[in-house]
Amino acid sequence: MNTTAWSDTLHATDWSPLWLSLKVAGVATLAALLLGIVLGWLFGRKRFPGRQVLEALFMLPLVLPPTVVGYAILVAAGRRSAIGGWLREHFDYTIIFSWHGAVVASTIVALPLVLKSASSAFAGVDRTLEAAAATLGQSRLSVFLRVTLPLAWPGILAGMLLAFARAMGEFGASLMVAGSIPRHTQTLSMAIYDAVQAGQDDLALLLVIVTSVLSIVILVASNRFLSNR
């Protein structure tokens, strides 16, 4: 691509897929972080019957094809499902073909990355420090917030950054649930696919470069947090 072509492509590019991807990935990462902290503490600290099976169920989206995850969401929350039908009847709302659907899909596929990191981080916290805090009259919640969570936070944050990158790149499940509606549900990954299908190679290359740079920055940041643990 020559300089003139680059300039023309930059000026003609609709950047709404980038902003939508950042919004979807941000909301999905926050949801995955909250769930991942709770579940990571549970699986990293507690031993109970069926724990390994339950943890495996939450880790499934990491290995399942994204289309399977998308189909499961459609079955659970589609317009013909009990949940989807109730939402449509009482609130005239559906996650199907909306950016909220992309958030749900991205949260599900990103959660295992936070969960695994959080579980390992909580398991690695020195419990003698927690015991020392407890002897000083701290409640369990106070010990968790002031001792356990800060010590585990670098590992959790590394997992959160990986989850953000995964949510940014989500395609299959989001496409099935939210579709690829320009300026509404079309994220970066979908915009790249649509550009290739339309023969807009210059646009596809530009979006690929933007996505790759963002991913590299996130991975470098994640590795730095992991190396500081």
N, C-alpha and C positions, 0 to 999 in steps of 0.2 A: 504494500500500500504506500503510495507516494505522499508527500507532505500535503498537497492540495486535497487528496482524497481523505486523509486523516482529519484535516480541518473541516471539510464538508460533513464528514460523519459525526464529528464532535458537536457541530452546531445543529445538526438535524436529529440528534439522538434524543429520544424521550427518556428522561432519567427517572420517571415514576416507578419502574420496576425496582430500581436500586433503593429508593426511599421506602417502598412497600416491603422489600426484603428486610431492610433494617428494622422496620416497625414490627413485622411478624416475628423475626428472629429475637428481637428484644423482649417482646411480651412472652414468647415461648420459652426463652431462657430463664426469665424471672419465674414463670410457673414451674419449670423443670427444677430450678434451684430450690424453691420452697419444698416441693415434693421430694427432691433428692436428699435434702438435709434430714427430713423426717425419716424417710425410708433408709437412708444410709446409716443413721444412728441406730435404727431398729435392727438392721441386718448386721451392722458392725459390732454391736454390743450385746444383743440378746440371743439366747439360744432357746428355741422352742420347736415342737414337732411341726414338720412341714416347712421350716424356714427356707431350706435350700430350694424346694419346689416353688415357693412363693417368690423368692428372689429370681429364680429362673424365668418365671412368668413376666416379671417386670423388665427383665433383660432381653426378652424375646425380640422386641423391635430392632435390636442391634443386629440380628442375624436374619430376620424375616425379610423377604422382598418387600419394598415399599408399597407395592400394589396390594399386598395382603393386608398391610396396616390400613391402607385407604379403604379397602373393602370392609374391614372390620368396623371402621368408623361409620361407613354408610349403613351397615346393618344395625349398629347400636344407636346412631343418632340421625339416620336419614328420615325423610318425610314419612315413610311408611312404618318406621319403628315406633315403639311405645314412647320413648323419650322425645323423638322428633315430632311425632304427632301431637303430644301434649304441649310442646313449646309452640307449635304452629297454631293450635286451637286456642290457647290461653294468651299468648303474647304475639301471635302473628310473626313468629321469628323462626328462622332456620339457619343452621351453620352451613348448609350446602350452598355452593356458589357464592360464598362470602369470604372475606379475609379472615374472619373468625375461624372458619373451617381450616384454613391454612395454619392458623395458630395452633389449633387442636392437633393437627397432623404433625406439625413441627415439634410440639411439646412431647408427644409420645415417642418420636424417634430420637429426640435429644435427651430424654430422661435417663436412659441407661448410662450415658457418659457421666452425668452428674452423680448418679446413684453409685456407680462403681468407685469413683474417686472419693466420694464422701464416706462410703463404707470403709475403704482402706484407711482414709485419714482418721476417722473416729477410732478405728481399731488400733491405730498406732499411737494414740495419745497416752502419755504416761499417767496411769490411774493414781499413782501416789500423789501427784500434784492435785488431783481432784479430791483425794482423801484429805490432804492438808487443808484445802479450802473449806471442806466440810467441817473440819474440827474447829475452824474459826467462826463457826456459826452461820455459814452461808447455806441458803436453801438449795435444793436440787436444781431449780431453775436458774438461780444465781450462779451456781457452779458451772452449769452448762453454758450460760451466756458469757461469763467472765473468764472461764478457764478452758473448758472443752472446745467450744466453738472457735475461739481465737487460735488455739493450737492446731486445730484441724483445718483452719481457713485456707492456708496456701494450697493444700491438696484439693479442697472443694473448689477454690477459684480456678485452678487449672482445669478441672472437669467442666466448670461453667463456661470457660472460654472455648473448650472443645465442643460443648453443646451449642454455643452460639454459632460456631463455624458450621456444625452439622445442620442447624436450623436454617442458616443462610443458603445452604446447598440443597435443601430438601426439594424433591421434584415429584416422584411417583405418587406418594400418598396425597400430597397437596393437590396435584393435578386431578386425582380422582374425586376428591372432596370439594375443592374450591374452583376447579377449572382454571382456564387461562384467559380471563377477561381483561383486556387492556385497561389500565388505570383503575382497576378494581380488585382483581385477584392475580394479576400477572406479575410474578416475582422474577428475579434475575435469571434463575435457572430456566423458567418457562419462556422468558423473553429470548434467551439464547436458542432454545429449541425452535421457537417460532421463527426466528431470524434465519436459521439454517434451512428450515422447511420452505421459507419464502425466497431463498437464494440470496439473502442479504449477508454475504460473507463478511463484508467490512464491519457491519454492525455486530455480527456474532463475534468476530475477533476482538473488537473493542470491549464488549461485555465480558468475554472470557478473561481478558487481561485484568479488568477491574475486579472480577470475582477472585482471580488467582492472587492478586496483590493483597486483597483483604484477608484471604485465607492464610497467606504466608505470615502476615503481621500477627494474626491471631495465634497461629501455631508457635511462632517464635516467643510470643508472650507467655503462652501456656508452658512451653519448655522451661522458660526462665523461672516460673513459679514452682515447677516440679523440681528443678535443680536446687532451689532454695529450701526445700522441705527438710 
